[in-house]
Amino acid sequence: MRARGFLVAASALALTACAAGPPPEVATPVPVLPDAFLFAPDPSASASLAALMPVADPAFDTLAAQALASSPTLGEAAARVEEARAGADRAGAERLPEIGANGSVTGQRSNPGSFGGGLPPGISFDTERVSYAANVTARWDLDLFGRLRAQERGALARFDAANARARAVRIALLAEIAASVIDWRTLEAREREIRSDLASAEELARLAGVRERSGIAPGFDRVRAQGSAAGSRSRLVALESERARLLGRLVTLTAQGGAQVRAALAQKNPAALGPSPPATLPSALLANRPDVIAAAADLAAADAALAAAARRRFPVFDLSGAIGLLAFGIGDVFDNESLVGSLAGSITGPLLDFGRIAAEIDGAAAGKRAAFEAYR
């Protein structure tokens, strides 16, 4: 009766702890967003992300495809996504039973003298014995207080954050390439205009020289035209310097050689520049920004880490069992008498940790506040 009463009391205590749950965690405030931008364009003018890219430019298509296939930055982001996916799979598997198997052959030799002398008459035992065993074992954490669930939730949030960061890297990479291609086309247009101005200035200087030699006009017109031509030539030199900078930028972004980048940029561009950025509400804009999505996922992961740390204050209930075969002769392994098994339940929990768990909770709470500030 005493044992039954103790079990009832322990069960009631465990159920009470389950109902109470972990202590309340740090609340997550909601950032306040404005209803509209101060300088907002006409809401009727909208454009998609693809429309903002020079997708009709064959140079952009070629360079973007090369960058998506070869960019080290994008490859690193993809590897981070795979790493986070593996972490989420591991966290989910932690909630399932762990099943293992083992086998052994054990030889043992005993000294009869260890019994303090000779054995009584009629009693004998083998001093040498060999045992054969094979077992299947299982262990399962019941996770009554949700520690493993919180860890899985945090791992899934980290996976979402890695996905969002990979998307942000991809968009940033394409945006950098698009800006560089547009700048290159702008330089080409400026070069055509400057060369046209140079040709006009040189022709004007030639005509002014003819007029000067004929005595019709003074030499000031020729000097002024030659100065204009020299200014055009200096602007062409500056354009070449800017062109080299853009070329180096595209080589870095696409991980291609300068010859391949020049060949892509040599393709003709039949398209005009893209439209203006789309008009939208601040909340809608933030909801679609990959960096904001990643920050929100980081905040969710920090919240889950805090929940998991808080649940370490509560006991862990384990169920374990084993079933197998044990025989002392190789021919007796599959006899009915060789079947053995065990089933056990255990409860473990902190008793006196000198503030270790409290410090871990404080650290997780600070991490969550930092994640919120990054999100805000």
N, C-alpha and C positions, 0 to 999 in steps of 0.2 A: 504493500500500500504506500509506504514511504517513497519507493522508487517511482510508482505511478504518479504520486502527487508532485514529485520533483519534475517529472517529464511534463506534466500539465502546466506547471508554473513556468518552466523554461519555454514551452511552446507559446504560452500567453505573452511572455516577455518579448519573444521574437516577433509575434504578430503585432504587438504594440509598436515595436520599433519600425516595422514595415509601414504601419499606418502613419506614424509620425514623419517618416522620411528624413532626408538630410536637412540641415539648417538652410534657411533662405540664403540665396547667393546674391552677389552684387547685381543690383538692378541695372538694366541697360537703357539709358535714356534715348529718346528719339530725336535726332537732329531736326531743327526747324528750317524748312526751305522756303524761299520766297515764292509767291504765286506767279510772278513773271519776271523776266529780265528787265533791267533798267533801259537798255537800248536793244529792244527786240525787233527783228525784221517783221515783215508782213507774214502772219501765220498762214496765208494762202500759198506762199511760196515755200515748197518743201522739196527735199531731195534725199535720196537714199545714199548710203555710204559708197556704193558702187558708182553712183552718178557723180560723186565728188572726185573720183579717180579718173585719170586720162585713159580709160579702158580702150578707146578707139585708136590710141597711139600704139603702133606696133612695137616701138621701142620699149614702152612701159610693159606691154604684155610679155615680151621676151625677157626683160630684166627681172620682172616680178616672178616669172616661172623659174628662172635660174636661182633667185634668192630663196624661194620657198623650198627648192630642192637641195640647196647647198649651204644655207646660212648657218654658221655655228651657233649663233644666238638662238635661232628657232629650234635647232637640234637640241640644245641644252634645255629649253623650255619643254620640249616634248619628252625628254628623259625625266624631267621633274614630274610631269604628269604621270608617267609610268611608275615612278617611285611612290607617288601619293596613292595611286591605284593599288599598288601592292600593300601599302600600309593599311588601306581601307579593307582589303581582303583579309589581311592578318587580324585586324580588329574584329571583323565579323566572325572569323573562325574561332577566336578566343571564347565566344559565347557557346560554342558547340562542344559536345563531349570529345575528350581526347582518348583515342583507342590505340593501344600498342600491343606488341607481341614479343615474347622472349622464349628462349629455350636454353637449356643447360645440361651438362653432364658433370656430375660431381663425384669425385672419389674421396673416401674417408677411411682412415685407419685409426683404431683405438688401442690403447694400452690397457690390458686387463688389470695391471697394477694400480691404475687410477681409482679403482673401486676399493682400495684398502686391503687387498689380499685376495685369496681365492674366492670364487663364487660358491654359493651353496650348492649342495648336490642336486643334480637334475636340472640346473640352470646353466645355459650356455648362450653365447652370442657370437656373431661373426665380428672378428676384429677388423676385417676389411670389407667395405661396402661401397658399391657404386650406385648412384641414383640418377635417373633420367627424368627431366621435367620439361614441359612445354605449357605456356600460359598465354592467355589473352587477357589484357588488363584494360580497364576503362576508368576515366576520371572526369567528373563534371562539376564545374562551379555553378551553383544554382543562381547566383547573381540576384539575390533577393532585394538588394538595395540599389541596383542599377549602376554599379561602378563600370561594369563591362559595356553596358549600353551607352553610357556617357562617353567612354573611350571610342566606341564605334562611331558615335555621332560626331565626335571631334575629328576622327580620321576621314569621315565622309566630307566634312566641311573643309578639311585641308585639301582633299581631292578637288572639290569645287574651286578652291582658291587657286590651285595649280592650273586647272583648266582655264580660269579667267585670266591668269597671268600669261599663259601661252597664247590666248586670243589677243591680249594686249600687245604682246611682242609681235604677233603676226600683223596686227593693224598698224603698229608703229613702224614696222619694217616696210610695209606697203606704202604708208604715208610718206616716209622718207624717200623712197624710190620715186613716188609720184611727184613730190616736190622737186627732187633733183631733175627729173625729166622735164617738168614744166619750166624750171629755171634754164635748162639747156635749150629748150625751144625758144624761150625768151631771149637768150643770148644770140641764138641764130637770127631771130627777127631784128634785134638791135644791130647785129653785124651787117645785115643786108642794108639797113637804113644808114649806118655809118659809111659803108662802102659807097652807097649812092651819094651821100654828102661829099665823100672824098673825091669821087669822080666829078661831081659838079664843081667843087673847089678847084681841082686841077684844071678843068676846062676853062673856068673863069680866070685862073691865073694865066693860062696860055693866051686867052683873048686879051687880057689886060696887058700882057707883054707885047702883043702885036700892036695894040693901040699906043703903048708907051714908045715902042721903037718908031712908030709912024709919027710921033709927036702930037697925037690927038689928045692923049690923056697923060696925067702925071703918073709916076711910079707907085703912088700910094695904093691904087686899086690892086696892082699886082702883088704888093707886099701883104695887103690885107687878105687876099685870096690864098697866098702861100701860107700865111699863118693859120687860116681856117683848115687848109689841107693838113698841116702839121698837127693841129689839134685832133683831127679825125684819125690820123695815124697813131697818135698816143692812146686814143680811146680803143683802137683795135688791139694794141698791146695789152691794155688793161683787160679787155675781153678774153684774150688768150690766157691770162693768169687766172681769171675766174673760171674759164673752161677747164683748166688743169685741176683746179680745186674740186669742181663738180665731178670730174672723171675719177679722181682719187676717192671721193666720197662714194660713188657708185661701185667702184672696185671693192671697197670695204664692205658695203652693204650686200653685194651679190656674191662675194667670194669668187669672183671671176677675174681673169686677166684683163689688162687694159685693152688688148686687141679685141677681145670678145665684146667688151662694153662699147668700144668705138663702133664696132660693126653693128651692134644693136641700135645705137643712136644714129647711125647713118641712114636708117630706114626713114622713109618719108612720113610726115605726120599730116594726115588729112583733116584732123579734128581741131576744133577750137578749144579754148580753156573751159574747164568745168564750171558748173553753176556755183552760186554762193552757198554757204553752209545752210542746212535746213533750219527752219524756225520751229521751235518746240518749247514745251514747258520745262522749267528747271528740273522738276521731279522726273519727267520722262527722259531727259537727257542724262541725268545721273543714273537712272535705272539701267541704262544701256551702255554705260562706260565700263569697260572691262576692269580698270583699276579700282573703281568703286565696288564692283561685284566681288573682286578679290579681297578688298578690305572688309566687306560684309562677311564673306566666308571666313576670313581670319578671325573676325569678332565671334562668329558662331563657334569656331574651333576653340578659341580661348574660353568661351562660356562652358563648353563641354569639358575642357581640361579642369576648370574650376569645380564643376559638378563631380568629376571623377575624383579630384583631390578631397572634396568634402566627404564623399562616400567611403573614403579609407578609414574614417572614424568608426565604421560599423563592422560587425563581424562578417567573416566569409564562411559560407556553408558549402562543404564539399561532399560529394558522393563518390565513392570509389569501389571498385569490385574487380575480381579476377576469377577466371575459370580456366582449368587446365588439367594436365595429366602428370602424375607423379608415380614412378615405379622404381623398384630396385633391381629390376632385370629387364634387359632389352626386349625379351619376349612378353613381358607383362605390361607393356606400356598401354595397350589398348584394351586391357581388362576393365570391367565395370568398377572394380575396387580402386583403379588408378585415378578415377575422376575426383578432382579436388576443386574447391572454390572458396571465395571469401567475399563478403559484402560489408562495407563500413561507411559510416558517416562521420564527418568531423566539423568542428566549428573553431575558427581561429580569429582572434581580434586583438587590437592593441590594448594593453593594460597600462603600461607606463613607458612612454617614448620620449619623455623630456622635451616635448614641444616640436618633435620632428614633423608630425602631420600638420600641426598648426602653422609651422613655418612654410610648409609646402602649400597650404591653403592661402596664406598671405601672398606668397609668390605668384600663385595662379590668379588671385584677385588683382594684383598689380599688373600682371600680363593682360588681363581682360581690360583694365582701364586704359592701358597703353594701346591695345587694339582698337578700343572705342575712339580714342583721340585720333588715331590714324584714319579711322573710318570717317570721323566727323570733319 
